[in-house]
Amino acid sequence: MEELLSKVRSAFQGAFDIDPQTITMDTAPTDIPAWDSMGHVTLASNLEQTFGLNFDVDDLMEMENVKEICRVVQTKLCSFKGAQVA
C-alpha cells in the first residue's frame, strides 16, 4: 500500500504543485484549495497517466478522498491484471 500511496502522492504533486509528503490517507478536498471540480479532473488525468488506467464517471465520483482514490486504483489494477492473465 505504501508504493501505491507514493504514486498517488506523485499524481497530487503533478496536479496541484504541492509537497507530496503532505498527502496522507486522510487527505480530502477540503485540505487542498485547488482540489475543486476542475482540480479533480486534472488529478484524475494524472492518476490515469501514473497508473496506466482509465476511470469512468462512477470511479471519479467515488474518489472523495485519498483513501477512496487508493481503493479505486487498487481495484482497477487488480481487475486489469486479472484480465491480462485470463
Backbone as a ProteinNet text record, in pm:
[ID]
protein_1_A
[PRIMARY]
MEELLSKVRSAFQGAFDIDPQTITMDTAPTDIPAWDSMGHVTLASNLEQTFGLNFDVDDLMEMENVKEICRVVQTKLCSFKGAQVA
[TERTIARY]
83.1	0	87.1	207.1	295.6	340.8	366.9	406.6	291.2	171.3	52.5	35.9	45.9	31.1	139.7	259.8	369.3	336.8	280.9	243.4	125.5	30.9	-81.7	-29	66.2	126.5	190.6	256.1	317.5	212.9	99.8	-9.3	-61.7	-71.6	-115.2	-14.6	113	216.4	205.1	185.3	170.5	44.7	-62.8	-190.6	-196.4	-139.2	-158	-28.6	86.4	215.3	232.5	213.2	227.9	329.9	376.8	470.3	396.9	441.8	370.5	366.8	462.6	463.7	349.7	283.1	169.2	42.8	47.1	-69.1	-69.4	-179	-196.7	-323.6	-347.2	-469.6	-594.8	-580.9	-695.2	-715.4	-627.9	-639.9	-769.5	-839	-967.2	-963.4	-1058.4	-1060	-1057.5	-1113.6	-1112.9	-972.6	-878.7	-740.4	-655.1	-702.6	-625.4	-715.9	-693.1	-782.5	-803.1	-699.9	-712.5	-788.9	-820.9	-892.1	-1041.8	-1078.7	-1218.8	-1260.5	-1370.8	-1417.5	-1317.6	-1258.1	-1158.9	-1028.9	-991.9	-873.8	-890.2	-1011.5	-1039.9	-1015.4	-1052.9	-1031.1	-880.8	-807.2	-661.8	-597.5	-641.1	-588.7	-618.9	-740.7	-779.1	-692.8	-667.3	-582.4	-441.3	-387.6	-254.6	-253	-357.8	-367.2	-373.3	-450.7	-459.6	-322.2	-248.9	-115.4	-19.4	-25.9	64.9	46.1	-79.3	-108.8	-144.4	-156.6	-194.1	-336.2	-424.6	-564.7	-656.1	-781.4	-886.9	-998.2	-1042.4	-1150.9	-1280.7	-1391	-1521.7	-1584	-1701	-1766.6	-1790.2	-1830.1	-1853.9	-1726.1	-1614.3	-1486.2	-1456.7	-1473.2	-1444.6	-1532	-1656.9	-1749.2	-1710.1	-1649.6	-1609.2	-1481.5	-1405.1	-1275.6	-1292.9	-1351.3	-1383	-1267.7	-1167.9	-1052.1	-940.4	-824.5	-710.4	-734.5	-798	-826.8	-911.8	-1013.5	-1101	-1029.2	-942.3	-863	-778.8	-712.1	-628.8	-712.2	-831.9	-919.2	-960.4	-1001.4	-1044.3	-927.7	-810.7	-693.4	-656.5	-655.2	-620.4	-717.1	-845.3	-947.3	-925.3	-899.9	-876.5	-750.8	-644.8	-520.3	-539	-611.2	-635.3	-719.1	-823.1	-907.7	-834.4	-748.2	-670.3	-570.6	-501.1	-405.3	-477.1	-593.7	-672.1	-717.5	-752.1	-796.7	-681.8	-559.6	-446	-410.2	-432.8	-397.7	-493.8	-619.9	-723.2	-702
-120.1	0	125.9	118	235.3	275.7	176	206.4	272.8	223.4	282.2	426.9	449.2	584.9	676.8	626	706.4	753.9	666.7	704.3	801.6	782	874.8	1012.9	1015.3	1142.7	1213.5	1138.7	1197.8	1260.4	1192.9	1246.7	1376.6	1380.9	1504.2	1616.3	1584	1684.1	1741.1	1654	1699.8	1782	1744.7	1813.8	1948.3	1951.8	2069.4	2140.7	2092	2152.8	2170.3	2060.1	2062.2	1956.7	1969.8	1873	1739.8	1635.7	1507.5	1446.8	1484.1	1428.7	1483.2	1588.4	1641.3	1558.6	1468.1	1385.7	1260.5	1239.8	1120.3	1048.3	933.3	859.1	937.3	1032.3	1110.2	1241.7	1271.5	1397.2	1398.4	1511.5	1529.9	1662.4	1684.9	1809.5	1936	1930.9	2049	2083.7	1989.6	2012.7	2078.9	2076.7	2129.7	2225.2	2355.2	2453.2	2431.1	2385.9	2367.7	2240.6	2155.5	2031.2	2058.6	2133.6	2160.5	2072.3	2101.8	2014.4	2009	2120.5	2120.2	2053.8	2077.3	2012.9	1862.3	1817.4	1673.9	1609.5	1680.8	1631.2	1622.3	1724.1	1724.3	1610.7	1593.5	1485.7	1350	1331.3	1203.7	1175.4	1277.3	1260.9	1219.4	1283.1	1247	1104.1	1065.4	928.7	827.8	860.1	770.5	752.1	860.9	853.3	776.9	801.9	738.2	587.1	543.9	401.5	329.8	403.3	340.4	288	363.6	323	424.5	385.5	476.7	470.5	586.1	592.4	630.2	568.6	608.8	706.8	755.9	856.2	802.9	677.4	619.5	618.2	583.5	585.3	726	824.3	962.6	1008.9	967.2	1005.6	942.3	824.8	756.4	814	887.5	939.2	1064.9	1046.8	1159.3	1199.9	1114	1142.5	1047.2	1061.2	979.5	831.4	801.3	660.4	597.4	668.1	615.8	611.5	708.9	706.1	579.1	549.8	428.9	303.5	301	183.8	164.7	273.3	264.9	221.2	281.1	245.4	99.2	57.4	-81.4	-178.6	-148.5	-233.6	-240.3	-124.8	-120.4	-199.8	-181.8	-252.7	-403.7	-447.2	-591	-647.3	-576.2	-626.9	-619.9	-519.5	-505.4	-621.3	-649.8	-760.4	-893	-908.5	-1031	-1050.6	-941.3	-950.4	-991.8	-949.6	-986.7	-1134.4	-1187.8	-1327.5	-1422.3	-1383.4	-1470.3	-1497
0	0	0	57.8	62.5	-78.5	-164.2	-301.8	-377.3	-354.7	-416.8	-370.9	-240.1	-185.6	-241	-257.1	-311.8	-453.3	-534.5	-671.5	-671	-579.3	-566.8	-527	-435.3	-394.1	-512.8	-599.5	-718.9	-809.8	-822.4	-904.8	-844.4	-711.3	-644.3	-667.2	-659.3	-681.7	-822.7	-921	-1058.2	-1080.8	-1013.5	-1033.4	-960.6	-840.1	-755.3	-715.6	-763.9	-731.8	-580.3	-508.4	-363	-320.6	-197.9	-141.8	-127.3	-195.4	-189.3	-49.2	35.3	171	257.6	210.7	286.4	262.8	165.6	131.6	218.8	290.3	372.2	327.7	385.7	353.1	392.7	483.3	530.6	455	359.9	285.1	205	213.7	144.9	68.9	-20.9	-97.4	-10.1	107.3	193.9	241.6	229.6	271.5	163.7	39.1	-74.3	-151.8	-138	-202.5	-352.5	-422.7	-568.1	-606.2	-507.7	-536.1	-543.6	-646.2	-674.4	-792.1	-857.1	-964.8	-1080.8	-1116.6	-1224.3	-1178	-1054.1	-998.6	-993.3	-968.4	-962.5	-1099.3	-1204.7	-1341	-1370.5	-1331.1	-1350.1	-1271.2	-1146.9	-1063.3	-1125.8	-1171.9	-1233.6	-1356.3	-1436	-1553.9	-1513.2	-1410.7	-1361.6	-1307.6	-1237.6	-1185.6	-1300.2	-1403.7	-1519.6	-1584.5	-1599.2	-1659.1	-1569.2	-1439.6	-1344	-1340.6	-1342.8	-1326	-1456.4	-1567.1	-1693.6	-1691.8	-1627.9	-1614.1	-1680.4	-1695.4	-1738.7	-1636.2	-1591.5	-1493.5	-1562	-1517.1	-1567.1	-1467	-1498.6	-1415.1	-1273.4	-1261.9	-1129.6	-1046.2	-1109.4	-1039.2	-987.4	-1073.1	-1035	-919.7	-920.1	-813.1	-678.8	-683.8	-561.5	-501.2	-578.9	-534.4	-449.6	-331.5	-244.4	-154.1	-138.3	-54.9	-96.7	-36.5	-77.5	-50.6	60.1	92.1	-17.5	-63.1	-168.4	-303.1	-327.4	-450.8	-453	-342.4	-334.8	-354.5	-296.3	-310.7	-456.3	-522.4	-662.7	-751.3	-729.7	-810.4	-787.4	-661.2	-628.6	-697	-692.1	-754.8	-905.5	-966.8	-1111.4	-1148.8	-1071.3	-1100.7	-1089.2	-986.9	-968.7	-1082.5	-1123.1	-1231.4	-1364.5	-1381.8	-1504.8	-1515.6	-1406.8	-1406.8	-1426.7	-1365	-1379.7	-1522.1	-1589.2	-1728.5	-1819.4	-1786.7	-1868.4	-1853.1	-1734.6	-1706.6	-1776.1	-1782.2	-1839	-1986
[MASK]
++++++++++++++++++++++++++++++++++++++++++++++++++++++++++++++++++++++++++++++++++++++

